Each structure stands twice: as C-alpha cells, then as structure tokens.
Amino acid sequence: MTESLRRSSPIHGFWLATAHPAIVEAAASLKPDFVCLDAQHGTHLSQLTTQAFTTMALYGVPGLVRVARNDPSDIGRALDLGAGGVMVPMIETADQAEAAVASFKYGSEGSRSYGMQTSRVDPMSPDYTPLCALQIETAAAIDNIDDIAAIEGVDWLYVGPADLGLNLGGVPAPDVISVFDGTHSLAGELLDAFGAVVTAAANHGTLAGLHCGSGESSLLAQEHGFTIASVAGDLSEIQAGMNRQLSEARSGGWQDSDH
C-alpha cells in the first residue's frame, strides 16, 4: 500500500492530532493519499491501537505515525501496530538518518525487534516496505541535507516549517503561505531552506514534503517543487468549521431577551 507514497506525482494527506475512531474513519473515508497520526504533539504512542490502521486500510489509505523521537522502540512500536510508515522528527545528521532507517529493519540489517500486534500485516512478506520519512526542522539539518538524503532507505524528507522557523530565527512558520508570499520575517531564509531540501531529494531519488495546513498552501508548495503536503489537520478544521457556523448563526442580529 505504501508504494503509492513513493511516486513522483503530488501526494496529499491529512494530519490528525487525535486518534478517535470516528475522526480516523471520517478522514480515511475521503481517500487522501495518507493519514498521519501525530504521536509527538497529539495522541501518545501508548494510546494508539491497531484499530486506527485497520480502519484506514479498509479505505485503502496508508496510515503513518509521527513518533516523538528518533528511537528504535518508538519506531518499532508504531510499525508493530500496523502503521504503513513512520515519520521521525528532528533529524540533523547522516548518522541520525542511518539510525532511523535501521529502526525499520530486522536482524543483521537493522535494530528493529520482532513483535507485530496485527495479523493484517506480514512483516516477512517481500511486499512489506514501510515508509521511512525524516523530518527536516533545523538549520543543522539544512547544512547536512545532502548527506541525509543520500542515506539508503530514506523515502521522504519532510519539512516542519514551524520548528525550522524557530530554529533559523525564532519565528515559527506554521502558515507557509506567509513564507511563499514574502510576508514572513524569515521568508528568504525559509525559501532557501525549502529549496535545499527539494534539490537534495531530487538528487538522491527521495521525495520532498512540506507540512501545510490548507489546499491553498499545498498548491504553493507544489509550485516550489514539493511532492508531498499535508493539506489539513483535524483540530484546526474542526475549530474553523464550528467557528464558521457559529459566526453565521450569530450574524442574524439576535439579541438576548428576558421574553
């Protein structure tokens, strides 16, 4: 199922901070190219179960997990639950990239311990190829981006613009539209960093991704050479949708009354 995430055409996914079964199914039913469960800033890895990934598989959607750190136990646990791939944060060097890749592999080739939690996935099948996505979020990572991209087994270089902006100059860039239109105070530095990631990915046969929050910003990312984009997050979309309906309801000018 993850082979679709290695193509060079646009890949669009959803980002879920929650792993509630209803939200997971609602997201998967829309047939995005992937759904990523955030176990770094969202639902803790220990609270995830096989159910979420089984639900996504029923809709033919690869389920990914963003783990909290570059740790073999965390990466292995996410894969054991049936995730189609893992996104590893804060990769800064080729050595860290190699360690992350090793966490996906068993035996003499890696550091992963055997312990699958779902019979839906056969980790010994030749078709079992979980996706390895590395997050690029610091100036050090940009300095080493060519060496990171050259590590065999890396599938995605995925930019986290909020942390990258913080690291480059203390200003996060969660809304990448402001980077692309030049209104962000670090727009020049961030665009240079984006370009370095896109170039390194192209040179080494990997794909470049950018964390976006809307279809609009995802289109801009594509225009700047990115193949992968997260187009919406659950919490922001729920809040925005509720706010839109509440604002419309209140627009009628109703006044409080004792009658």
Secondary structure, 3 states (H helix, E strand, C coil): CHHHHHCCCCEEEEEECCCCHHHHHHHHHCCCCEEEEECCCCCCHHHCCHHHHHHHHHCCCCEEEECCCCCHHHHHHHHHCCCCEEEECCCCCHHHHHHHHHCCCEHHHCCECCCCCCCCCCCCCCCCCCEEEEEECCHHHHHCHHHHHCCCCCCEEEECHHHHHHHHHCCCCCCCHHHHCCCCCCHHHHHHHHHHHHHHHHHHCCEEEEECCCHHHHHHHHHCCCCEEEEEEHHHHHHHHHHHHHHHHHCCCCCCCCC
